[in-house]
Amino acid sequence: MTVPLLPQLAPDAFDKPDAGKLAIGGSPHPPRILILYGSLRPSSFSRKLALEAERLLQQLGAETRVFHPHDLPILDSVGADHAEVQRLRAWSQWSEGQVWVSPERHGTLSAVFKNQIDWLPLSEGSVRPTQGRTLAVMQVCGGSQSFNVVNALRVLGRWMRMVTIPNQSSVPKAWQEFDDEGRMKPSPYYDRVVDVMEELVKFTLLVRDRSDYLTSRYSERKGDLASRAATDASGVVERAPPVATLPAISRQDGAAAPAKSCCGPACCAAT
């Protein structure tokens, strides 16, 4: 059977969008947000901005985790079973949304930040560690305002099949925007960060319980149908693959209570 005027379409794989499947409701728990930043410097402004974002997200009702990249090895220098790699991947799967913050280095994002993304594969068995999750992107600049990094982060987010929110933040002359305690000073740049975090929480609430539906693709459904048809024709009994499980992340491994990952400069200095 074919669809009139669309003979090339596979009707069994075609799914007309249904507003009823997008109804608000679902999970009662707080939105789960993972925050990544891209600098190892003790006075890192990307970390300060990440922690300011965390405070705002908690005030907005989210559950947060900040991944500190200091002990994450360079990609492929160790196996994927390394504890910090496993932590990063586990927290990515735990998250329903993410915040990416990087300084601008030579006109683009830092190697420290990119290394974290490179450790998150596009696919891992049947699980995509980032697909369907929401994403907010921010950058800090040492000089005048630039949007090179947030633009590059949007490309990465699209490649990782994430739902990147429209708003974004770029903080110029970041050394002027934070006080001696590492807190961001009141300014229009701070207001924009508030806007971005508020929008992220809203989009996460909209997307999280229907991300599988939102990211369901005709081409993939068509491929699945063809694969099942081939399996049925061969008479082979298909067994369900074992469910991949990640090792538990204990408090001793450095996972703070979900509500707070870091509270200020003293905590950050220890990382």
N, C-alpha and C positions, 0 to 999 in steps of 0.2 A: 504494500500500500504506500502511495506517495501523497504528498501535500500538493494540491493544485497550485500551479504557478511556481512551485519550489520543488521540482523533481529531484534536486540534489540533496534535499534535506532528509535526514533519518528521523521519521516521526516518533519512534519509540524513545529517542534520546532528546527530543525537543521538549522544553519545559517552559510554558508561558509564565512569566512572573506573576505571583499571587500576593496581593497586599495582605491577605489574611495570615500568610506565613511570616510577615514582618511585624506582627502585632507586638506592642510593648508588653513586657512581662518576662517571667523566667527566673533566673538565679537570684536568690535573695542576698547573697554575700556581697561585700564591698567589691568594687572593681579592683582587679589585681594588676598593678602597674610595675614594670621593671624599668629601672633607670640605668643607662650606660653613659659614661663620660670618657673623654679621650686624652687624658694627660696624667703623667706620673709625678709632676712637680709638687713639692710640699705646699706651695702657694697656688696650686692650680685653680684658675678661675672657672674652668669648665666643671671642676668638681664642686666649687662653691655654688655655681648656678644649678647644678644637678641637685644639691642638697636643699637649695631654696625651692626648687620645683617639688622636691619631696615634701617639704613642710606644707606647701600649698595643696598638694594632692591629698595629704592626710586631713587637712582642714576641709577639703571637699568630699571627704568620706571614703577615700580610696585606701587600699592596703598596698604598701610599697616595699620594694626591695631595691637597694642600690648595689650594683656589682662593682667592686673595686678591682681594677685590672692589674694591680702591681705584681701579682704572682702568676699571671696567665702567661704561659710560654708563647714564643713566636710560633705561628702556624706551622705544623708538620715537624717541628723540632722534637716533639714527643708524640706519643700515641694519644688517641682520643680518650683513652681511659684515665688520663691525668685528672687529678681531683678538681682542679680549677676549671678545666674544660667541662667536666661532668656537671659541676655546679652551674656554670653559665648556661649549659643546654637545659638542665633541669629547671632553672629559673625562667628561661625563655618559654618552656612548655607550660610552666605554672602561670605565666602572665596572660592577661587578656588585652593588655595594651602596653606600649613601651614609650619611653622618652629617650631620645638620642641627643647628646650634647658633645660637641667637639670644638676645640680651638681651630682657628685657621692657620695652617702651616703651608707656606709656599703656594698660597692660593687655593688650597683644598683641605680636606679633613686630615687629621693626624694619623700616623701609622699605628699609634696605640689604639685609637678607636677602630680603625679598619681591621686590625687583628682580631678584635672581638667579633665583628661581623663575619669575618672569614671562618671563624670556628663554628658558626651556626650554619650547618648545611641547608641547602634548599630542600632536601628531602632526607629522611632518616627512617628507613623501612617504609612503613605506611604513614608515618607521622611527618608533617611539615612543621618545623619548630616555630615558624613565624607566620605562616599563612593565615589570613583572616583576622589577625590581631591589629588593633589600631596603633597609630604611631604619631608622635609629635616630635618635630625636629627643631633644634636650637643651636646657635653657635656663639662663641665669644671671639672678639677681635682685639688685637693689641693696639690697632690704630683706628682709622675711620671705618664707618660701617660698611660691611660687605655682605653679600648673599651667596658667595661661592660655595660655602660649606653646606648651608641648608639646601641649596639646589642639588649638590652632590648626594646629600643624605636622602633626598626625595628619590633620586635615581636608585639608590640602594634599597630603599623601602619598596619601590615598585618591583625590583628584582626579587626581593624576598616575599613578594605577594602580600604586602601589608596594606592596610587601609590608612593612608596618610591623611591627617586632617588638613583642612585648608589653611589654618593659621600657622604662624611660625614666629620665631624670635631670633634677632641678631643683636647682640649687645656690643657696641663699639667702645673702644678705650675702656676695656673691662676693669682695668686697674683703678679707674675713677669711680666705679659703680658699686664697690664693696667696701665696707668699713673694716676696722682692725679686727673685728670678731668674725669676719667672714660672711657677714650678713649683707644682702643687697640693699642699697639705699633707696628711699622713695624716689621715683622718677617715672617718666613715661615708659622707659624701658622695663621697669619693674611691672608697671600696669600691663604691658604687653605679655609678659611672662604669666601673669594672672589670667589674662584672656586665653592664652594657649592651654594652660592646665585645665581651666574650666571647660574649654571646648573638647579637650581630650576625654575628660570624664563623661561628658554628654555623649560623644560618639561611641565610647566604649560601652556605655549602657545600651545604646541602640544596636550595636553590632554583636556583642559577645555571645548571645544565645542563638544567633542566627548566622554566624560566620560561615558555618558549613554550607548553608543554603546560598548565601551571598557569593561564595567562591566556587559553587558547583558550576562546572563548565560543560557546555554541549559536547565539545571535542573529546573531553575525558569520559563523559557518560557514553558516548558513541564507541570509544575504544574499549570500555568495560563490557559493553554489550557484545562486541565482536569477540572479545576474549572469552566470555562465558559461552558464546555460541560455539567457538572452536573447542572448548573444553567438553561441552555436552556432546559434540559430534564425535570426539575421540573416545568417549566412554570413560575418561579418567575421572576418578573421584577427587575433587579438590578439597584439600584440608585447609582449615583456617590457620594462618601463621601464628606462632606464639606471640603473645602480647609483650612488647619490649618494655622493660621496667628499668628505671634509673635508680641508682643507689640512693638511699635516704640521705638527706643533708641534715646533719645534726647541728645543734648549737655549738658543739665543740669545733665543727668545721668552719665556724665563722658566720653562720646564718643567724642574724639577729632576729628578735621577735618581729613578726611580719609588720607590726604597726610602725616600728621605727628601725631604720638601718644605721642612722648616724644622727647625732644631735648637734654637732658643732665642731669647731676647729680641733679641740682636744681629741675628740673621737677620730677625726679624720687623720690627724697626725700619726695615730697609731697604725693606720693602714699604709 
